[in-house]
C-alpha cells in the first residue's frame, strides 16, 4: 500500500495482526555469507545490562505483515563441530533435526528426551524498527534497521494489541500515528539474558505526526519477503549431510548427546547468523519444547 493508504487504513491493523499471530504464520532465513549491516541489536555491557529505545515500523508496501517468524537449531555435536542452521519447519517443510528429535522424544528414554531438548528449535522474529535511542552507539539513532528478537518481546507486542484488562485500550505498536516507542531493558538474571523489564511507552505519533518525516521513514523500510523464500533455505539433503557430519555418523561414530542448549551462546558466528542468545527463562523455553514435541508425536 502507499503511504496515504497506510494512514487511511490504520484503524483495522490490530485485528489483522492479532489474527495473523494466532494463525502462527511462519517465516525467515539469514541469506548472506557476510555480516548483514541491515541488522541492529542493542549493546550489553560487561554485566549484561543494556538499554535502547526503538519504534516498530509497519509492513512495506505489498507485504501483509510487519514481522516474520522462523526457527533455528544450535548445538555442538560429539565431533566438536557446531550445527547452527535455520529449520525448514519455518517454511512448512521437513527438517532432518526435527525428524531426529521426534524419534528421540518418542523413544520413551529420558536420556533421549534430554538430547532432543538440547537440540530443540529456537524461535525468532524479525521486524523493521527505527532506532530512537541507542546510548552506546548514538550513530545508529534515526536509522531504520532490521531487528531480530524472540518470544519474550513478541509476547509484549501481543500484550498491548490484546490487553487483558478493561481499562486498557488496544495499541498497534507498528502504527506511525497511534503506536508507541518500545524501551528495551536488558539484564542478566541467573546467567540468562532477560527482557522482563522492557516496556512500551505511552501512545504517541512518531515524529509528532510530521508526515514528511514519516514518509521518509516509510520509504526506508526493508522488505521481509526474502526471509520467507524457500530458495534462501538450505535443502533437506544439505542439512542432513551437515547433521551427519556434526554427529559423526558419516565417520562411523556412535551419535551421543550433544552440548546442552545453555552452551549455545559460546557458538562461533557462521556467516551473518547472530551469536545465539536465549531471551526467555529456562522454564518458558521448556514449555515451548514440550508443546513442540507433543505436536510432533500427534502427527506421527
Secondary structure, DSSP 8 states (H G I E B T S, - for coil): --HHHHHHTGGGHHHHHHHHHHTT--------SS--TTEE-----TTS-EEEEEEE----TT-S-SEEEEEEEEEE-TTS-EEEEE-GGGGT---HHHHHHHHHHTTS-HHHHHHHHHT--EEEEEEEEEEEE-TT-GGGTT-EEEEEE-HHHHHHHHHHHS-SSTT-----TT-TTT---EEEEEEEETTEEE-TT-EE-----GGGG-HHHHHHHHTT----GGGG-GGGS--HHHHHHHHHHHHTTTTT--------GGGGGG---BTTB------S-HHHHHHHHHHHHHHHHHH-
